[in-house]
Amino acid sequence: MKNFLTKVGYMVLGCLLTLIGYHFGNIDNNSADAQLVDKEKAPIVDEIWCRKLIIVGEDDTPRIKLGIDAFDRGEIEVYNEEGANRISLGIASDIDTGFIEIEAEDSGGIGVMLGTDSNGGFMALFNKVLDKPVLQVGITNNGGGFVVTFDKTGVHTSNIGPKGRTGVIGKSR
């Protein structure tokens, strides 16, 4: 019986020490404030440091992801209610410049791509069915503008650009 009472005493002492440690650990810890419903009581922080931040909807499916891609570059992805990625912002891995992709509604392919490359800005429009480019607008190596058109299968059909590069108006067929 004496051993039993000694064990119970040590268990009670262990529980008390655990509760005291838990209390002291949470005195100046605001990590649980993100769950507060009362916005007036929630503290405002100036910075949040993390590798990935995921904002979820009422059904706990991701709606917005802010994070780092496989090439250790920042990216933002926005999802619809079914969880399909519809908007992506980031840095292109091959040319190290920014881009925005807006996905087509049904196909999941790219609808519009905006970005920059070593010459300046560019825009590409894609058809929804085959996910092929049908129009590209951008800046050439010598600083002039260009427009390139494609048919619905992605075959180059015509272009407009500065003289010396493709002629004033060029046609590939």
C-alpha positions as CSV (number, residue, x, y, z in Angstrom):
1,M,0.0,0.0,0.0
2,K,2.9,2.3,0.8
3,N,4.3,1.8,-2.8
4,F,0.9,2.6,-4.3
5,L,0.6,5.9,-2.3
6,T,4.2,6.8,-3.3
7,K,3.3,6.3,-7.0
8,V,0.1,8.3,-6.7
9,G,2.1,11.1,-5.0
10,Y,4.6,11.2,-7.8
11,M,1.9,11.2,-10.4
12,V,0.1,14.2,-8.7
13,L,3.5,16.0,-8.4
14,G,4.2,15.3,-12.1
15,C,0.7,16.6,-13.1
16,L,1.2,19.8,-11.1
17,L,4.7,20.4,-12.7
18,T,3.2,19.9,-16.1
19,L,0.4,22.4,-15.5
20,I,2.8,24.9,-14.1
21,G,5.1,24.5,-17.1
22,Y,2.2,24.8,-19.5
23,H,1.0,28.0,-17.8
24,F,4.4,29.7,-17.8
25,G,4.9,28.7,-21.4
26,N,1.7,30.5,-22.5
27,I,2.0,33.7,-20.4
28,D,3.6,35.7,-23.3
29,N,2.8,33.4,-26.2
30,N,0.3,34.9,-28.7
31,S,0.4,31.9,-31.1
32,A,-3.2,31.0,-30.4
33,D,-4.5,34.5,-31.1
34,A,-5.1,33.6,-34.8
35,Q,-8.1,31.5,-33.7
36,L,-9.8,34.4,-31.8
37,V,-13.2,35.3,-33.1
38,D,-13.2,38.8,-31.4
39,K,-11.1,40.9,-33.7
40,E,-10.8,43.7,-31.2
41,K,-8.9,41.5,-28.8
42,A,-6.6,40.0,-31.4
43,P,-3.1,41.6,-31.5
44,I,-1.8,43.1,-34.8
45,V,1.6,41.8,-35.8
46,D,3.9,43.6,-38.2
47,E,5.5,40.5,-39.8
48,I,4.8,36.8,-40.2
49,W,7.7,34.6,-41.0
50,C,7.0,31.2,-42.5
51,R,7.9,29.0,-45.5
52,K,4.3,28.5,-46.7
53,L,1.0,30.1,-45.8
54,I,-2.3,28.4,-46.9
55,I,-5.6,30.1,-46.5
56,V,-8.6,27.7,-46.6
57,G,-12.3,28.0,-47.2
58,E,-15.2,27.0,-45.0
59,D,-14.8,23.4,-46.3
60,D,-11.0,23.4,-45.4
61,T,-9.9,23.2,-49.0
62,P,-7.1,25.6,-50.0
63,R,-8.1,28.8,-51.6
64,I,-4.8,30.8,-51.5
65,K,-1.2,29.5,-51.1
66,L,1.7,31.7,-50.6
67,G,5.0,29.9,-50.5
68,I,8.2,28.8,-52.2
69,D,8.3,26.8,-55.4
70,A,10.7,23.9,-56.2
71,F,13.3,26.4,-57.4
72,D,13.3,28.3,-54.0
73,R,11.4,31.3,-55.6
74,G,8.3,32.9,-54.2
75,E,4.9,32.1,-55.6
76,I,1.2,32.8,-55.0
77,E,-1.6,30.4,-56.2
78,V,-5.3,31.1,-56.1
79,Y,-7.8,28.2,-56.2
80,N,-11.5,28.1,-57.0
81,E,-14.1,26.3,-54.7
82,E,-13.4,22.9,-56.4
83,G,-9.7,23.3,-55.6
84,A,-8.5,24.0,-59.1
85,N,-5.6,26.4,-59.5
86,R,-6.9,29.5,-61.4
87,I,-4.3,32.2,-60.9
88,S,-0.5,31.8,-60.4
89,L,2.0,34.6,-59.7
90,G,5.7,33.9,-59.5
91,I,9.1,33.9,-61.0
92,A,9.8,31.9,-64.1
93,S,12.5,29.4,-63.4
94,D,14.2,29.5,-66.8
95,I,14.5,33.3,-67.2
96,D,14.3,34.5,-63.6
97,T,11.5,37.1,-64.3
98,G,8.0,37.6,-63.0
99,F,4.8,36.1,-64.5
100,I,1.1,35.9,-64.0
101,E,-1.0,33.0,-65.4
102,I,-4.7,33.0,-65.4
103,E,-6.2,29.6,-66.1
104,A,-9.0,28.8,-68.5
105,E,-12.3,28.1,-66.7
106,D,-13.0,24.5,-67.7
107,S,-9.9,23.0,-69.3
108,G,-7.4,23.8,-66.6
109,G,-5.0,25.1,-69.3
110,I,-3.5,28.6,-69.4
111,G,-5.9,31.3,-70.6
112,V,-3.7,34.4,-70.3
113,M,0.0,34.7,-69.4
114,L,1.6,38.1,-68.6
115,G,5.2,38.5,-67.8
116,T,8.6,39.9,-68.4
117,D,11.7,38.6,-70.1
118,S,15.2,40.1,-70.8
119,N,13.7,42.5,-73.4
120,G,10.7,43.7,-71.4
121,G,7.0,42.8,-71.0
122,F,5.0,40.1,-73.0
123,M,1.5,38.8,-73.1
124,A,0.3,35.5,-74.5
125,L,-3.3,34.4,-75.1
126,F,-4.1,30.6,-75.2
127,N,-7.2,28.9,-76.7
128,K,-9.3,27.0,-74.1
129,V,-9.7,23.7,-76.0
130,L,-6.1,22.8,-76.9
131,D,-4.2,25.0,-74.5
132,K,-2.1,26.4,-77.4
133,P,-1.0,30.0,-77.9
134,V,-3.1,32.0,-80.4
135,L,-1.6,35.5,-79.9
136,Q,1.7,36.8,-78.5
137,V,2.6,40.4,-78.0
138,G,6.0,41.5,-76.7
139,I,9.3,43.3,-77.2
140,T,12.1,42.2,-79.5
141,N,15.8,42.1,-78.8
142,N,16.3,45.5,-80.3
143,G,13.5,47.1,-78.3
144,G,10.8,47.1,-80.9
145,G,7.4,45.6,-80.5
146,F,6.0,42.4,-82.1
147,V,2.7,40.6,-82.5
148,V,2.6,36.9,-83.5
149,T,-0.6,35.0,-84.3
150,F,-1.2,31.2,-84.4
151,D,-4.0,29.1,-85.5
152,K,-6.1,27.1,-83.0
153,T,-3.6,24.2,-83.1
154,G,-0.6,26.5,-82.2
155,V,0.9,26.7,-85.7
156,H,2.4,30.1,-86.5
157,T,0.4,32.0,-89.0
158,S,1.6,35.6,-89.1
159,N,3.6,38.2,-87.3
160,I,4.2,42.0,-87.2
161,G,7.5,43.3,-86.0
162,P,10.2,45.9,-86.6
163,K,12.1,46.0,-90.0
164,G,15.2,43.9,-90.0
165,R,13.8,41.2,-87.7
166,T,10.8,39.8,-89.5
167,G,9.8,42.5,-91.9
168,V,7.0,44.9,-91.2
169,I,4.4,42.2,-91.7
170,G,5.4,38.6,-92.1
171,K,3.4,35.6,-92.9
172,S,4.5,32.0,-92.4
173,R,2.2,30.3,-94.9
